[in-house]
């Protein structure tokens, strides 16, 4: 059935970023197969996951490596800029929280 939390937070969202599947959930790596259309084009250097409750806002940023986004549910709005436009862009800062993880 439905579980009602004993506590509620207002204006708070849950977001887990840059979490290594290899480090925290190695058993899931076998489920992530290389897709044929990226074979020979992209090299897997990282295998990370991001999880959220859907009430999150990302900040403008630059990734120094290629990415392949796979969304399992919900919607996401992504705005891509031409690399030569980065002199006119700046990265914003959104206050962040730290989250610990105990794998017992």
Secondary structure, DSSP 8 states (H G I E B T S, - for coil): -----S---SS---EEEEEEHHHH-GGGGGG----GGGTTT------EEEEE-S---------SS-------SS--------GGGGGG----------------
